[in-house]
Amino acid sequence: METREPLGRVARLHYQHGMTHQEIGELLGFSRVKVTRMLAEARRAGIVEIHIHGEATPFGELEAELTGAFGLAGAWIAPSFSDPERSLASVGMAGAECLTALAPTVRTVAVGLSSSVAAIVAHLRPQEQLPELGFVPLAGSWGGASRGMSPHELVIGFGAAFGARTYHLPAPILAKTADAATAFAADPGVRQTLRLAAGAELLIAGVGAVEAGSGMLADTLTERERGQLTKRGAVGDISARFFDSVGSAVESTVDERVVGMSLRALARIPRRVAVGFGDQKITALRAALRTGLMNHLVTDVDTARTLLRTTRKGN
């Protein structure tokens, strides 16, 4: 990784002096590919910030069609890429635009962990600090290896970007037994955090699927647990709370072990943003949107088009 000084030098030559990547490379003795890479790194590091003055979005017509088809209050659509990591970063950027637009209008944001929601943090560049705003997790944390993510770290990242308050839920997302989950839920710190989450005006969370390989939670469950959920009609989850095709909670041995807000409680939060993309998430996203369980969406172009196509067919 380059230090900030050479990154800043290359950025000034390109953005202020209008030099091409090739011209910069010849001037500084770099290859054109290296200059391109340095400019991308300068943006990621916050050395370069691009402000676009205008309300038009790249996919305004598609967003309007999506909001109309599902009765949404808002939609943010990102480009799709063949590389999953690029698609994840793209959706994270769209999520940052969504959160930057909505967070200043509320006092408390409830946050559900997913890889797509976690991708938002790196792209947040809010224009103002909001010390009265609070970010609170919907559920507990993952034990053991967690792919570098936890709800606590996620809300801290959001809080740092907005200069906001953050809260911790001191419990696992899935307790070992139902009795253990009940004990965790009785803890005063857990109760206080869940009360704050229940009073949030904005929810931003990933929507997961049931199939193995579709996300952190699904990969944590046993084959027997996934079979039980499927048999009972589960098509997706929000922070480990599974729902069926009509948006109703699915009772199961998994649900009994969750330390977090109930599906009914999170559905009472006025603004509910679903963040997710990919073929494995289509059924879950369609159910969450069609039933009103979530009323805003952040996704990519391919997922948006598939949602619309399958909805027109009545699937």
N, C-alpha and C positions, 0 to 999 in steps of 0.2 A: 504493500500500500504506500502510495506517495505521501510526502508531507504536505502541509497546507500551502507552503510557499510556492513550489512548482505548479501545483494545481491552480492557485490563484493567478500565476503568471500566464499560464495557458488560457485560462478563462477570460482574462482581460484582453488578450490578443484576439480571441475569437469573438466575444460578445461586444467589446467596446470598439475594437479597431476593425472588425469585419473580416479578419483573415480567415482563409479556408484551413481545413485540417492539414492539407498538403503544404501550404505556405508556412504554417506554424512549425511543422515537422522539419522543413528545410532550414528555417531560421534557428531553431533550437537543437537540431541534430537528433530529432526523434522520428520514428516511423509514423506514417499517417494513422495506422491502427492504434499505436500507443497514444497519440493525441486524442483520438476518439474515445479511448478508454479513460483517459485522464479527465476529459470533459464530463463524461458520465459520472465519474467518481466525485468530481467537484459538485455536481448537483446532489448526489447522495449525502455528501458531507455538509451540505447547507452553505457551501462557499458561494454557489450560484443559486439564486432564487428567481424563478420566472413568474412574472405577473401578467396575466392575460386580461385585458380590459374588454369585457363583453359578456353578455349573458348566454350566448349560444353554446350548446354542448355538442360534441361530435355526433351523438346519437339521439338528438332531441325528438325526432319523429318516432323512433322505436320506444323511447321512454314514455312518450305520450300514449302510444298504442298499448304498452304494458300496463300503465296506470289505469287506462280505460277498461281493459279486459278483466283486470282483477279488482277494480275499485280501490286502488292504492292511493295513498296521500302523497307519495313521491317515489321516484326511482332514479338510480344512478347507474349508468351502464359503462363498462370499461371495454377496451379492445380485447380480443381473444388472440392467443398465440399457441403455436404447436408445442412450445416449451412450457410445461406446467408451472415452472418457477416464474417465468415472465408473466403468465396469466395471473398468478397469485399476487405478484407485485402490482400488476395493473389494477386488479380488484381492490388491493390495499389502498392504492391512490384514489380510486373512486370513493372508497369508504371514508378516506380522510376528508374529501370534499363534502360528503354527506354530514359527517360529524362536525366539521367546522361550520356548516350552515345551521345545524340544529342545536348544538350544545349551548350557544349563547342565549337561546330562548327558554332554557329550563334551569332548574336548581339542582336536580339530581339525575344522574345517568346510571342505569343498571347495566352491567356488562356481563355477557356470557362468553366464555372462552371458546375459540376455535382458531385454526390456523389462519383462516381468512380475516378474522377480527384482529388477530395479533399482527397481521401484515399492515394494518392501518398505521400503527405507531410510527414507523419509519418515514411516513409521508406527511405527517402533521406539521403544518406551518401556520398556526392560527395568527390572526392579525391583532388579537387582544388577549390579555391575561384576565382570567375569571376566578378570582379568589373565593367567591361565594358559591361556585359550582362544586359539586361533589361527584366522584366516581365510586361506585360500589359494586362488588361482584354478586352475581346471581346465585352462585353455589360455591362449594369448597374447592380445594386444590387437588391436583393429582399427586399421588405418592410415587416415590421412586423416580425413574427416568420419565421426563415429561416433554421431550423434544425441545427443551429450552424455553418452555412456556408455562406459566401458571397464572391463575386469575389475579393473584396479588401483584405479580410483576406487571401484568397488563394494565391494571388500573393505575399503578404508579407511573407507567409510561404515558398514559393519557393525562394523568394529573400534572405531570411535569410539563407537557406540551402546552397546557392551558393555564398553568399556575393555579391549579385547582386542588381541593381537598381530596384525599383518598381514604378508603376504608378497607379493612382486611376481614375475611371470614375464616377464623381459625379452626378449620375442620377439613377432612377429606371430602371430595365430591361424592365418592361412593364408600360408605363405611363397610366393614367386613360383614356385619350382620344388621338386621333390622333393629335389634335392641341397641346396638352401638350407635346407629343413626339417631335413634330417639334420644340417647344420652348426649350426643353432640348437639342436637337441636335444643336441648334444655340449657346449654351453656349460655350465660348472660351475654357474652361477647357475640356469639352466633345469633342469638335472638335479636340483639340490637342491630346488627348488620342487616339481617333479613327484614326487619321493620323498615329500615332506611330504603332498602331495595324495593320493598312493596309500595313505598310512597314516591318512587321515581316518576318523573314525567316522560322520560325517554329510556327506551331499552334498545341496546344494540347487541346482537348475538348471532352466532352461527346456527345454521340448521343442518343437523346431521341425518344420516341414513342408518338403516339397520344392518345392512350387509357388511360382512367382514371386508376390511380394506378401504372402507369409506371414511374413516376418521379415527381420532384417538379413542373416543368412547366405544365405538363398535369393535375396535380391535382389543379393547380391554375385556369385553364380555366373552363368556364361554359360548360354545356352540349351542349348548342346552338353553342358555339364557336368550340368545338370539332367536332360537326356535320358538321359545315360549312367547316372546314379543311378537314374532311374525304370526303365530297362530292366533293371537288375540287382536290382530289387525294393525299393529304398529307399522307406520310408514316412515317415521322420522322422530327426531328429538330436538329439544332446545335446552341446553345445559342439563342433559341427562333425564329430562322429563319427556317421555315418549308420548306421541299422539297418533291418532288413526286418521283415516281419510276424511273424516268430518270434523277434525280438529279437537276431538275429545281425548282426555287423558286415558292412557292405557295402564291399568293396574297390573303389577307384576312383582316378582321378588326383587327385580332391579329397582323399581320405583320405591320400594320399602327401604332401600339402603341409601337413597339419595339424601344428601345434606344440602338443601337449597330451597329456593322458592318453588312453590307448586305451580303447575301449568295454569290453573285457574287464577292465581294471584298475578302471574306475569302477564296474562291476557288482559288484566285490568289497567295496565300501564297505558296511557293514552297513545303515545307514539312508539311503535314497535318495528325496529329495523332488522330485517333478515339479511345476513351477509353470506353468500355462498355461490358456488359455480361448479359446473361439471356434470357429466351424464349421470353419475351416481346420485346426485342430489336432486334430480328433476322431480321425481315422485314426491319427495318430502317437501321441496319448495312449493310445488303446485298445490299440495294440500294445505300448507301453512298460509299461502296467499289466498287461495280460493275460499277458505273458511273464515278468513279475517283474523286468524291467529296472529299473523304479522301483517302490518299495513304499510310498510315501506320496504324497498328492496335495493340491495347493492349486488350486482352480478356482472357477468361479462356478456358480450354480444351473442356468442353461440348459445349460452344457456337461456338468454332472453328469447331468442328466436325459437328455440325448442319448446320453451314454456308456452309461447303463443301458438305454435303449430299443434301441439298436443291438446291444448285447450280448445282450439277450433274443431278438432276431430272428436271432442267429447270424451277423451280418454281419462 
